[in-house]
Amino acid sequence: MSALRLLSTAGRRVPKTLPLGRRGYAEVADKIKLSLVLPHQTIFSSTDAVQVNLAAATGDMGILANHVPSIEPLRPGVVEVIESGNTSKKWFVSGGFATVHPNNKLTINAVEAAPIEEFSPEAVRANLQEALRVAAGNGSEEDKLEARIEADVYEAIQHALGSR
């Protein structure tokens, strides 16, 4: 049977009136339930948040209630949790995954996280310089790669401290 005949016969088998579902209004929600979890600790567990800003691998993004369900890998950067009354908390995460669920839930599984105010700009600068020195040195390839990863994380922390 030719493709054209197949399509035309398939088209004739479709009922003339398709049952349409009744469309209603979406449920309005102004909060998202946030869970921020580390392998050894739960930082937030179903906490109401107005908005969560995060450093996704595809770029910075803000998550509000009724966000499209998705899974985003995280790069080293800041997770900012904006609660009612425009109060916000900022955490630096080294990486992980953010999962937006269809029922206004956001789960962030991070490898490591710390409040941004716990970082010392001087210590970050010194550690960044050391990591860059090792990455450019005469060590093994493995040591250089590890130092480059460290430098990337320290650069992200330094950027986060500058935008505090």
C-alpha positions in Angstrom: 0.0 0.0 0.0 1.4 3.4 -0.9 2.1 5.9 1.8 -0.5 8.3 0.3 -3.2 5.7 0.3 -2.3 4.7 3.8 -2.6 8.3 5.0 -5.9 8.8 3.2 -7.4 5.7 4.7 -6.2 6.5 8.1 -7.7 10.0 7.8 -11.1 8.5 7.0 -11.1 6.4 10.1 -10.8 9.4 12.4 -14.3 10.2 13.8 -15.7 13.5 12.6 -16.3 14.8 16.2 -13.5 14.3 18.7 -14.5 14.3 22.3 -13.0 17.4 23.8 -12.0 17.6 27.4 -13.4 20.6 29.3 -10.8 23.2 29.9 -10.8 24.9 33.2 -8.6 27.4 35.0 -5.3 26.3 36.3 -4.8 26.2 40.0 -3.1 29.3 41.1 -0.2 28.8 43.5 2.2 31.5 44.6 4.7 29.3 46.5 6.9 26.4 45.6 7.9 23.7 48.0 11.7 23.5 48.2 13.9 20.7 49.4 17.6 21.2 49.4 19.4 18.0 50.2 23.1 17.0 50.6 24.3 13.4 51.0 24.8 14.1 54.8 22.3 16.8 55.6 18.9 18.2 54.7 19.0 22.0 54.5 15.4 22.7 53.4 12.6 20.2 53.6 9.3 21.2 51.8 9.9 24.8 52.7 7.7 27.4 51.1 9.6 29.7 48.8 8.4 32.5 46.5 11.3 32.0 44.1 14.5 30.0 43.8 17.4 31.2 41.7 20.1 28.7 40.7 23.2 28.2 38.6 22.1 25.6 36.0 24.6 24.2 33.5 22.5 25.8 30.8 22.6 29.2 32.5 21.2 31.0 35.5 17.5 30.5 36.0 14.7 31.4 38.4 12.1 29.0 39.5 8.6 30.2 40.4 5.4 28.3 41.3 3.9 26.5 38.3 7.3 26.2 36.5 7.5 23.7 33.8 8.7 20.3 35.1 12.4 19.8 34.3 15.7 18.4 35.4 18.7 20.7 35.4 22.3 19.8 36.2 23.9 22.4 38.4 27.3 24.0 38.0 29.2 25.5 40.9 27.3 28.7 41.9 24.7 30.2 44.2 21.3 28.9 45.0 19.2 31.9 46.3 16.0 31.1 48.1 13.6 34.1 48.3 11.0 33.6 50.9 7.9 35.6 51.8 8.6 39.2 52.7 11.5 39.4 50.2 13.9 37.8 52.7 16.5 35.7 51.0 19.1 33.1 51.9 22.1 32.3 49.6 23.9 29.0 49.5 27.0 28.1 47.4 26.7 24.7 45.9 29.5 22.8 44.2 27.2 21.0 41.8 24.3 18.6 41.7 20.8 18.4 40.1 17.6 20.4 40.4 14.3 18.7 39.7 11.2 20.7 39.2 8.2 18.5 39.8 4.7 19.2 38.3 3.1 19.8 41.7 5.0 23.0 42.6 7.9 21.1 44.2 11.6 21.7 43.6 14.2 19.3 44.8 17.8 20.2 44.7 20.3 17.4 45.3 23.8 19.0 45.8 27.1 17.4 46.5 28.2 20.2 48.9 26.6 23.4 50.0 27.4 26.2 52.5 25.9 29.6 53.3 27.6 32.2 51.3 28.5 34.4 54.3 30.7 31.6 55.7 33.3 32.2 53.0 36.3 34.5 53.5 37.2 36.5 50.4 40.9 36.4 51.5 40.9 32.6 51.9 39.2 32.1 48.6 41.7 34.3 46.8 44.7 32.5 48.4 43.3 29.1 47.6 42.5 30.1 44.0 46.1 31.3 43.5 47.4 28.0 44.9 45.1 25.9 42.7 46.2 28.0 39.6 49.8 27.5 40.5 49.4 23.7 40.7 47.4 23.6 37.5 50.2 25.4 35.7 53.0 23.5 37.4 55.0 20.4 36.5 52.9 17.9 38.4 51.1 14.8 37.0 48.1 15.3 34.6 45.8 14.1 37.4 47.1 16.7 39.8 46.7 19.4 37.2 43.1 18.4 36.3 42.1 18.3 40.0 43.7 21.7 40.5 41.8 23.1 37.5 38.5 21.8 38.9 39.4 23.5 42.3 40.3 26.7 40.5 36.9 26.7 38.7 35.1 26.2 42.0 37.1 29.0 43.7 36.4 31.3 40.8 32.7 30.6 41.1 32.9 31.3 44.9 34.8 34.5 44.2 32.2 35.6 41.7 29.4 34.8 44.2 31.1 36.8 46.9 31.4 39.8 44.5 27.7 39.7 43.8 26.6 39.5 47.5 
